[in-house]
């Protein structure tokens, strides 16, 4: 969907030119209820046959939001009176019971007056409170039994259905269908549908699925009977009514139809002529279009909405200049990502909008080349980062503002980064499998992750945890040194720090091209810590470097030169950086960021630490205390010598210090720390038997000598080590 006509989107108006260029319009929806999802166990399923829509996917892997009944079919029979801004008629809901002795059902239906509710032509009792229509069934129904309820109503819808001067149309995403027909208005309950819509005879009705008939009623009205034979979410059910003229063609057996007002025809014939090429492109990288037809109908609003088989497109995008191809490609991509596979609830909306945004960029690459594609990706990065200042910082999963820049542009950027992690073949196989495995059903983010992992062959928890379920993006500072080696050649040393706040430490592969007089040398550095240093050999001195030349990474960059190597950093031998602390003052308040490193080391291996620059005070203590971490919980450890005071010999440069233990499991090194080496093994945990030690955090504190106490109050420097057990 793309949409700017919303009171909360007004602050994005300034970004309209950029957003249109990006081909994505912004909207957002209220949060839906929680849902259950299933894990993918095996990617085996049927395949969508070209042009027929026939599909036989696995049925035991569907995400579902359970309730007491399952809607099977909606049948709407309504009279639309544009001049009176009124609709009147009925909706029949066919459903099956999911519980024993089902005596009533709750439907969503807001505001419009109800005239009657019937089952089998007999009136049944009903009530409505706060938009919930409760229908008392004619008898209790057992599990699997089907029933039909017909609700009669008339009036002017307050939302979701709009009367304009020449055009009447619906736009229900995410939960506005309840304003113009009674339904279970949740995306998790998809059903087939049909509409029998009576309108003035000078109007044309466009809706979902196939047109079965047009009947002239002989009274100045006509009735259009449309039927959608594939499951559809309520927010995708639509009507568009105007004095439309129709044109189109067939693409590989799929009817492609366009409905525009007469004044729009010549421009639309230019703007829409590439739609068939878009469909062929998506067919080539996903699989054939899965529905009965694809249509677009124009309406007077600033946006677009991917109604199943019939996108409603804002008339302002019909210009005859082909400047809005990204929008057309975006909405068509929803046919696979959003319509064929539908989010379980709106927390997963990035699965709709992130995918459609990324795939419309892929179409740009197919038409305009790889540099145009890179420009689109860079544009996505910039639009997200710039608009985050307006929207606020939140994850793309369960976002604070649905359908804003975070969901669209960060969502697309995350898919691009996932492609970099798993590789092209695995990425596109994942997208195809995901779309076909859950075809005509519902999905969650975890379903997509499971499919991606099935092709990647490894866990992707680390990727999804930070990039999708956490907020923000990396803010990088870096620099390099190039020094001659004693045996010939040169060493290129690259230092990097993630300086973002209100965001996690991100893990990602970073492409770095080192420029030398002997040529450019590409390297890939695996980043998983706040601070990193890498050294690689080069045949000639480095004259410069380029970070992320192909724009894979969503991040901000700053080359800070030699400042990346400022003194005082704690360096590690035998470990990897994972986090960084802040300097803490005597009263416990934060006083600034440290340049310290957080290390991953195995406790069965020796651990070495050294400080480039000694502490400013001549007498200091280097104290280390240890905490176990398992599923977010902490535990103390038993140190060598046991809990309590003890003395352990400890190798130390600049003197032989004494290792002191206290009752907090803390020990200190007396002397001026310059190099400390802990022989392995040095730590033993006291977790209960049967629990696996997942990680051990060791935090070191450099304290001035005057504050040496069991509590260790005054902190002037700190490091954190995360010890990962080595299995032997």
N, C-alpha and C positions, 0 to 999 in steps of 0.2 A: 504494500500500500504506500502511496505518497499523498500527503495531505498537509496543507498549510492553514486551512480554515478552522481554527480552533483557538479559543481564547488563550490557552496556555502556550500556544506556539507563536504568539505575537512577537516575542522577543527574538525569534529566529528570522524575522522578516529581513533584517539587514543582511542576512546570509543568503538570500534568495538567489542572486546571480551565481554564486559558487555552488549552491545546492543543485540548481538546474543543470549546470555544467556537469556536476557529478552524477546527474541522472537519478537523484534520490530525493524524495520529498519526505518531510518529517511529520510524524504524528505520535500519539501515545495513547494507551488504553488503561483503564483501571485494573488493578491486580485481581486475579481470579483465585478461586479456592485451591487448596493443595490437592495433589493427585498422586496416585501410585503409578509406578512404571515398572517395566520388566527389563531384565538384562538379556542381551543377545548371547545366545550360547553357540549358535552355528549359523553362518550365513548361507543357508540353502533355501531356495524358493523357486517360484515360477518366474516367468518373464513376460513382460508386456508385449503383446503382438502389435506390430506396426499398424496404426490406423484403425484398429478395431476396439481398443480400450479393454479387450479381454485380458484377464490377469488372474492368476491363481497363486497368490502369495501364501506363505505360511501363516496360519491363523493363531498360533500359540505364542506369538511374540509381540502382542499388541499392548502398547501402553493404554491404560484405562483409568478413568475417574468414575468409580462405581456409584450407582444410585439404585433405587428400588425398582426401576423399570428401564427398559431399553427402547428408545424411539426407533421405529423401523421405517416410517414414511410420513411425510407431511403432504397434505393436499389442500391448497388454498384456492378458494373460489370467491373472487372479490370483484366488486364493481368499483372502478376508480373514476371519480368525478373531479377532474382538475380544476374546473372553474369554482367549485364549492370547497375545494381543498379537503376532500372527504373520501374515505373508502368505506365499503360496507360489504359484508359477506360472511364467510365462515372458513375455519381451518379445521381439517380432520387430522387428528394425531393417531396413527396406528402404532402400538407399542406392545411389548411382551413383558410379563412380570419377571422380576429377578428375585422375588422373595415369596415366601409362603403366605397365603391369605392376604394378598394385596387388596386393600379396601379403598384406597384413595391415591391420587397422584398429585404432585405439585408441579405446576408449569410457571414459567416466567411470562407475565403479561401485565404491562403497565398502562394505567390511565384510561385507555379507550373503553367506552361503555360496552358491557356485555349484555346481549339481549336474551340469550338462551344457551344452555349446554345440554347436549343430547347424546344418548347411546342407543343405536338401533332405532332412531326416530322417537325415542321416549326421553322426556326431560329428566335430568338427574340433578341432585343438589350440588351447589358449589359455593365457594366463598373466596374473597380476595382480601389480602392484607399485605401492605407494603410491597406491592408488585408481584406477590405470589398468588397464583390462582390455584386453589385446591378443589379438585373435582372428586366427588364421591362416586365411586364406580357402582354399577348396578348390582354387583355381587363380588365376593372375594375371588381373586384370581391366584392360581398356583404358579409355581415356577415354570416358565416356558409358555404359559397360556398367553394368547394374544387378545387384544381388545382395541376398539376404536372409540375415540371421544371426539365429538364435533362441537366446536365453540363458535357461536354466532356473535358478531360485534359490528359496530358502526361508529364512525367519528373521524376526527382529524388526529393523526399520530403526532405526538409531541416531539418525537426524535426518530432518526433512522429512515424516515420517508419524507421526501422533500418535494414541494410544489413550487415550480418556477414558472416564468411567463409562458414558455413554450415546451418545457420539458418537466416531467415528473420522474423521479428516480429514488432508489433506495441506496443506502450506504450504512451498513449495520455494524461494522467492525468496531470494537470487539463484542459488545453486548447490547446492541441497539435493535436487534431483530425483535426483541420482546416488546418494543413500542408499536410494532405494526402487525405482528401475528403471534399468537400464543405458541410457546415452544419450550423445550428444555434448552435454554440459551447458554450452553457450554460447548466449547469446541471438541470436547472429548466424546460427545455423543453424536456421531455422524449418522445420517439417514438418507434415504433417497427422497426425492421431492417432485412435486408437479404444481404448476400454477395455471389456473384458468382465469384469465384476467379480461374483464369486459371494460372497454374504453370507447370514447367517441370514434366514429368510423374514420375520421381523418388522422387518427393516431396509429402508430405501430408500437407493438410491445416486443421487447427483447428480454429474454430471461435465460436461465441455465438449461443446458442439455439440448434436446432436439425439439424442433417445432412440429407438433403432431397435427395441428389443424388451425385454421382461421375460419370462424363462422360469422357470416353477416347476419345479425339478428333481426334486420328489417325495421329497426326502430331508431336508426342513427347510431347504433353501437355495433361493435364487433368483439368477439371473444377469441383470444389467443390461448392456445393450449400448449404449454411447454412442459417437457418432462426430463428430469435429470435422473438417469438410471444408475449412476454411480454415487456412493455415499458422499454426502456434503455436510459441512459444518454450517450451523445456522447463520453465522456471520458472512458466509459466502453466498447465501441465497439472495437473489437480486431481481429487481424489475427496473427497466429503463423504458420510458414512454415518451415519444415525441413524434413529430412529422418526419420521421427518418426516411432517408433514401439508402438503399443497400447496394454495396458492390463487394467484390471479392473474387476468390479463386480457390482451387484445391491444391494442397501441398502433400504429395505422397498419400493421397486418399483422405486427407483430413480437410474438411471444409473450413475455409478461412473467410469469415464474413465481417464486414464493417458497416456500422450503422451511424450515419451522420446527418445533420440537418442540411437541407439543400444549399444553404450559403457556405457550408464547410466542404462541400464535395471536392472541388478542384484542388484545394490545399491538402485535403486528406488523402487523395489519390497519390500525391507526392510523398507525404509523410509516412504513409502506411505501407509503401511498396516493398520495404525490406523485411516486413514481418515474416514472410515465408522463409527468407534466408535465415532469420533468427531461429525459427522453428527447426530448420534443417541442421543448424549448428548445434542446438541443444540436443537434438536427436543423436548427433554424432558423438557427443561427449557424455551424455547421460543414457537415454534410450528413447524410443519413439514417443511422441505425444500421446498421453493415455486416455483422453476423453473423446466425446462424440464430435465436438467442433471446437474451434476457437474463434471468438468474436470480440470486437471492441465496439462500444457504444459511447458516444460523447454525451457529456452533461455539463451544465454551467457551474462548475466549482473548480478551485485551484488545487488539483491533485489527481490521483488515480487510485483505483481500487481493484484488486485482482479477483473479482467475483468468478467463481468456478465456471469455466468455459466462456465467460463473457466479461471481460474487463470493462469497467466504467472509467472513461478517460476524460479529464478536464478539457473543455473546449479550448481553453487558452493554449493548449499544447499543439493545436492544429494551426500551423503557420505556413505550411508550404515550403519551409526552409530546411527540413530534416535536422533541426537543432535539438530535438528531444528524443533521439533514437535510444539513448540510455534509459529513458523512462519506459518506452515501449518494450525494450528488452528486459527490463527489471520486472515488469508486470507479467510478461510471458514466462519468465523463469519461475514465478510463483506457481505455475501450473504443476511443476514437479515439487517445488519446495514451499509448502504452505497449503496447497490444494490436494495434491495426491497424498503427500504425507503432511499431516496437520498437527500442530503443537497440542500437547495435552492440556496445557493452560497457558495463560499469557506470561508466566514467568519465563517460559522458553521461547519468547517471541523472536529472539535472535535467530532461531532456526528457520524462521520465515524470512526475516528482513536481511539478516547478515548474508544468507545464501543468495537471495535474489540480487543483492547489491554486488556481491563478488562475481556472480555468473554474468551479470550484465557487463562487468569489466572484462571478463573473458571474451565476451562477444566483441567488445571494442578491439581486443588484441587480434581476433580473427579477421576483422575488417581493416584495421589501421596499423597493425604491427605491434611489436613488443615494446617499443619506446612509448607509444600511446598508452599501452597497458600500464607501464611503469608510471607514467604521468597520472593515470587514474588512481593507482595505489597510493602514490605520494599525496594526491589530493584527498583521498580517504583519510590518510594519517593526519593531515593538517586540519581537515574539517572536524575530526573527532577531538583533537587536542585543543583547537581554538574554541569549540563549542562546549567543551567540558567546563570551561570557566563559567559559562552561562548555566548549564544544566546542573553542575555539581559532579562530584566524583562518586561513582557507584559501579557495581559489576554489570556486565551485560546479561547475566542470568538474574532474574527477578529484579529488574532495574527500577530505580526510583521513578524515572520518567520513561514510560514505554514509548518506543518508536521515536526516540530522539537520536541525536548524532551518535551517542554511545552504542545504541543497539544497531544502527545501520552501518556506521563507518568502522567502529571498533569491531563489530561482528564480522564484517568483511575482512578486516585486517587480520583478525585471529585465524580465519580460514586460510588466509594467505600464509601466515606463519606456520600453521599446521602442515600445509603443503610442503614447506621448506623442511620441516622436521621429518616427515614420513616419506618424502619423495613423490614425484609426479605420479608414478604408476600406482602406488598405494593410495594416494590422495583421491585420484579420480575413480579408482576401484571402490574406495570407501563411499564416495558420493553416490555412485550407481547402486551399490549394494544397499545403502541406507534408504534410498528412494524406492527400490523395488521390494526390499524386505518388509517395509512398513506401508506399502502402497494401500491407499484407501483407508488407512487407519491413523493412529495417533502416535506421537513420539515425544520423548523427553531428551534433554541434553545427555543424560547418561546412556540412552539408547545409541545416540550418535557416537559417543565415546567408545562404547563397546564394539561397534562396527569398525571404527578406526583402529582400535587395538587388535582386532582380529586380523587385519591386514599388516599392521606394523609389526606384530609379533612381540610387542613389549607393552608394559603398562604406560599409559599416558596420563596417569593421575597428576604427575608434576605439571604437565602442561595445562590441563583443564582447571586444576586447583587455583593456579595463579592468574591465568589469562581470562578465564570465563567466570569463575566463582569469586574471584577477588577483584578489587578495583584498581584503576590507574594504569600506568605504563612506566617503563624505565626512563629515567633521566640520566644520561651518561656523560661523564667527563673522562677524558683519556689523553694520553700523550705517548711519545716513544723516545727511545734512545737507540743509537747505533754505535757500537764500539767494536774495535778490531779484536780478533782472537789471536792468542799467542801462536797457534799453529797455522795461521792463515785464515782468510775469510773474515766475516763480521757477524756480530750478534745483534739482531733486532729485538729489543725489549719493549713490550707493550704493556702499559699500566692502565687499568680501567677502574672506575668506581661508579656504582649506582647511587645517586644522591636523592632519589624521589622520596617524598614524604606521603603519609596517608596511603601507602601502597605497599605490597609485599616486595621481597627481593625476587626478581624474575630470573628464570632459567631459559636460556636460548642459545642456539648456535649463532655466532657472529662472524660474518665474512669480512675479512680484512685483506686488502690488496696492498702489498709493500712495493713502493716504487724505488727502483735502483737504476743506476746507469747501465746495468747489465740486463735490464728488463723488469717487467712487473711480475711479482710473485704472489699468487693467491694463497691465503691460509684461512682455516676455519678454527676459531677459538670457541670452546664450549664454556659458556658463562653460567655459573650457578651460585654466585656469591656476590656480596656487596662490593668487595674489592678483589681485583684479580691482577696477576702479572704473568706474562707469557714471554718466553724467549725462543727465538727460532734463528737458525743459521741462514745467512745470505752470502752470496759470492762477492757482493760489492756493498759499499755503505748505502744505507737507506737514505733517500732524499725526501721521502714523504710517505704518506699512506692514505688510503681511502677506506672508510668504514661503510659497510653495507651498500655496495655500489648498485645492487639491484632492488633496493628498497624492500627487502623482506621483513625488516623489523619495524614494529610500531614503537618509536622512541624519539626522544629529543637527543641531540648530539652537541657536544662542545669539546673542541680540541683545546686543552689547557696547557699543552706543552710540558715544560719541566715541572710545573706544579703538580702533575700527576705522580711525581716521584718525590714529593716533599718528605723531609726526614721525620722520624718519629713513628713511622709505620712499623708494626710488628709483622715480621715475615715468618713464613712457615716452611719447614722442610718435612716432606712426607704427608702433607695434608692439603685440603682444598678449602677455599673461602666459602662460608655460607651465610654470614651475617655480620653486622657491625653494631657496636653499642654507642651510647652517648657518654660524654664526660658527666659525672655526677658530683655535685658539690657536697660539702659537709652536711648540709641540711636535707640532702636527698633530691634537690631540684636539678633539672637538666641545665647544663651550662654550655652545651655545644656538641658538635659531632666529632667523634674520634676518627683517626685515620687507621684504626686497628683492623685486623683481619679476623675472620671467624673461620675455623679450620675443620675439615673432616679428616679424621685420622683413625686408624684401627688401633685399639688399645693393646693388641699383641705386638704392635710395631713400636720402635722407639719414636718418641715425640721430641722434636727440637724446636725451640723458640729462641729468637734473639731480637734485641731492640736496637735499631739503627743508632738512635741517640739515647744516651742515658738520661734518667730523670733529672730534673733541675736541682733537686735537693741531693746533698751528698749522702745522706743516710735515708734509705728507703726500704720498704719491704715488698717483696713480690709474693702475694698470697694467691692461692688457688683453692677454690672449693668446687665440689662436684655435685651435680644433680642429674638423676636419671630422668629421661623423658620417654613416655610410652602413651600414645594416644592422647597427648596433651597434658598428661598428669606428671607431676614431679615427685621424686623420691630422693632421700639422702643416700649416700653410699658409705660403705666401710672402706677406709683408706688403709694402706699398709701400716701395721702397728696397732690397728684397732681404733675404735672410738675412744677419744680421750687424749691426753697428752702423751706424746712419744717423740723419740729422736731417731731419725733415719739418715744415714749418710747420703749425700746427694752431690753428684758431680756438678761443678760450677766454675765458670771462668771468672777469674778475678778474686779467687779465694774459695775456701771450702765452707759453704754455708751450713747451718743447722736447719733441718726441716722440723717444724713445730706443728703438732696437731692439737686441735681443740675439740670441744664437744659438738661443734657444728659440722664436723667432718672437714674442717678447713686446716690447711697447713701453710706455713710461711717460710720464705727463704730470707735469712739475714744476710745482708750484704748489698752491694750495688749490682743489680741484675744486668748482665750483658749477654750471657748465653746460659740457657738451662736445658739440660737433656734428661728426659725421664726414661730410664730403662724399662723395657716392656717385660712382663706386664706390671703395671703399677697400681691398678685399681681393681677392686672386687666388689660386685654389687650384692645387695641383700634383698633382692626381689624374692617373693615367694616362689617356691618350686613350681615349675610348669609354665611360668610366664617368660616370654622371650624378651630379652633386652634389645629394644629396637635402636636406641641411641642413648648416648651419654653426653651431657653438656658439662663442660668444665669452664668456669669463668675465672680469669686471673685478674687480680687487683694490685696495682702498684700504689702503695700507701706511704705517706711520710712517716718517719720513725716515731714521731711523737704520738701518733694515733694508734700505735700497735695495741690492740686489745682483742678480746674474743669477738666483739661485735664488729670491729673494723669499720668505723664510721666514716672517716675521711677518705674519699676516693679521688685520686687525681688522674688515673688512667685505667683502662680496662681492656681485656681481650676475652673472647669467648671461643671455646673449642668444642666441636661436636664430634664425639668419638663414635664411630660405627663399628660394631663388633665384627671381627674376622672369624669366619667359621673354618675350623680345621678338622 
